[in-house]
Amino acid sequence: MEDRKLAIQIENLIYKWPKQNRNLLNISSINIYEGEQIFLVGPSGSGKSTLLNLIAGILVPNQGTIKIRGIVINELPGYKRDLYRVNHIGFIFQQFNLIPYLSIEENVLLPCLLSCRREQNEPGPVKEKARQLLEELDLPQDIWNKKVRQLSIGQQQRVAAARALIGRPDIIVADEPTSSLDYDRRVSFLKVLMKQCSQQNTTLLFVSHDLNLASQFSRTINLTEINSECHG
């Protein structure tokens, strides 16, 4: 790993929720390299989703530094963290965060409308890339114009994945992205996600409770082993 660049570097991170006395996270160090596919595991309530939100700049730690590709993201003002996230990070949220009044296709294209960088990253028309991702994720053409509120939970989850992947972000942060998928769709979903990340040298940080998936990743990080708040 020494000859590879760091994608995510965390040092001396402490985070606790407002009005809480106890720290939720107390992590001395995490290093994740460009192109790695990381499986992040830990019991419910251990802070996995919180860690993802800290890495994405949605939350800010009480102490410590979070470097994303050399940028200390937690030292940026809020609007610059938002800009950095839309330009560089694809986030598959646990609750999807799709725009209900937009169509499937419009939701997928949204990052490229918000970020010129994401649009320019695609070698061809972004609409073609959006349609390719939708097809690969088993979302047929006859539903692309439907509003996302008309979709099943599993379909919404796959739309959220396509939205995160478009525009070749440097990092994909995925919070339980297969939780609503049956076995066959879970397998195909992972195949598409990992293929896209490998082709684009995108770093993948993937949270799941399904330990059967761990073997498909380059490395597993167990939050209970690196978070000293879990050791009490």
N, C-alpha and C positions, 0 to 999 in steps of 0.2 A: 504493500500500500504506500510505501514511502515516496514512490515516483508519481503518485496520483494526487490531484488537488483535493483539498477539503471542500466539501459542499456545505456541511453543517458542523460547526464547532461550538460546543457548550462548555463553559467553565464556571464553576462555583455558583451554580444557579440555585436561588431560593425563591419559592413562590408560595404565598398563602393568600387565601381568599380574604377580602375585606371583612373586618370585625371577627376574624378567626385568630385565635392565639397560636394554634399549632400550624407549622408549615405543612403544606400538601406535598411539595417537592423540595428536595435538598440533594442536588446532583453535583458531584465534584467535576465530572468530565464526561463528555460524549464526543467522539469524532466519527463522522460519516463522510465517506469519500464520494467524489463524483462518479455516477454510474452504478453505485451500490444499490442493491434491492434489500431493504431492511424489514424484517418482521419484528414489530414491537408488541410485546405481550405483557400482561399483568392482570391481576384480579380487578373486578369492578371497584371503582372508587380509588384506584391507586394513582390516578392522575394522567392516564394516557391521553385522553382528549385535551386536557389542559396543556400538556407538553406540546401537542400538535399546534394548539392555538398560540402558544408562546413562540414556537419556531416560525409560524406564519405571520407573527407580528400583530395578531389580533389582541393578545394579552401582552403585558410587559412584566418582567420579573421584578421582585422586590430587591434582589441583589444578583450580581453575576453578569456574564456576557453571553449573547447568542450571536455568533457570526454566521451569516449566510453568504457563502462565496466571498469571504473576506470583509463583508460589510457587517458592522455591529448593528443589527437591526433594532435592538431595543433602545439604542441611543437616538434613533431617528424620531422626529415629530410624527404625530399620528397620520397626517396626510401623506407623508413620504413613506411610511410603512405600508399604507394602503396602495400607493403607487408601485412600490417594490413588489408587493404581493401579486398584483394583477399582471405585472410584467414578467415575473420570474417563477411564480408558484401556482401550480394547479392543485386546488383543494377539493377533495370529495368529502363533503360534510356528512355527518351521521344523519342529520335531518334534511339533507339534500340541498336546501336553500335555493330551489328553482323558482323562477318567476312564474306564478300561476297563470297570468293572462297572456303569456307568450307561448308560441308553439314549441314543439320539440326542437325543430331546426333553429329557431330563433334563440332558444336557451343555449344550445351548443355553441352558436356563433358569438354569444355575448362577450367572452373574453377578448375576441379580436376586434370587437367594436369599441371596447374600453381601452385597448392597448395596441398601439401601432406596432410595437415590438413583436407581440404575439402574432399579429397579422403578417408581418414581414418575415417571420421565422418560417412560415409555410412556403415551400418551393412553388406551389401552384395556387389556384384560387381556393380561398378558405372554405367556400361553400362545398367544393368537391371533397375537401378533407373531412368536413363535418358529415357529409353523406357516407363517405367511406367508413368512418368510425361508427356511425349508426348501424350500417349494414353488418359490420364485424361484431357488433354487440347485440345482434339479433333483434334489431328494431326495424321492421320492414317499412318500405317507402310509403305504403298506404296510410301510415299513421303520423308521418313527419309533420303534417300541418295541424295535428290535433293539439289542443292546449294540454299542458302537462297535468293539469288537475283531472283530466279524463283518463289518466294512465293508472295502471296498478303500481303498487309500491316497488315491486321489482323492476318494472319498466322505468320508473322515475330514477331509481338507483343507477341504472345503466346510462340514462341521459346525463346524470350528474358526472359519471365517469367520462363520457365523451366530451363534455364541457371542460373538464379538468385537463384532458389530454391535448385539446386543440391548441395550436400555436406553439408547440414544442417547448413547454416550460422547463426550466432547469431542474425543478424539484416537483414531485407529486407527493402530496400528503393525503393519505387515504384513511378515514376514520370508520372502521367497520363496514367497508364497502360491499361485502358479500353477505351481510346478515339477512337480507330479504330474498336471496336467490336460492332456487333449488340446486341440487347437486350438479346437474348437467350445465346449467347456466353459470354456476359458480366456477366450474372448470373452464368454460369458454371465456368468461369474464377475465379470469386470471391470465389466460393465454394471451388475450388481446392486450391487457394492461402491460404485461411483462414484455411482450413483443415490441410495443410502441416505445416503452422506456429503454429497451436495449438498442433499438434502432436510433434513438435520439440521444443516447448517453444521458438520459434523465435519471436523476437519483429518486428512488422510491422509498418512502417511509410509510409502512402499511400496518395498521392496527387491526387485530382480530383476536377473538377468543378461541377461534378454531385452530387448535394446535396441529391438526392434520395438514394445514397449509404451510407450516414452517419450513418443511424440507425443500420447498420450491424457491426459497429465498437464499441469497448469498450469505446472510448472517441474521441471527436472532439476537435482539436486545431484550432482556427481561428487566422490566422496570423495578421489580422488587429487589433485584441484585445491585442496581446502581443508585437507587433512591434511599438515602439513609433514613428517611422518615418511615420506611417500611420495615425497618429492622428492630423497632421497639416492640 
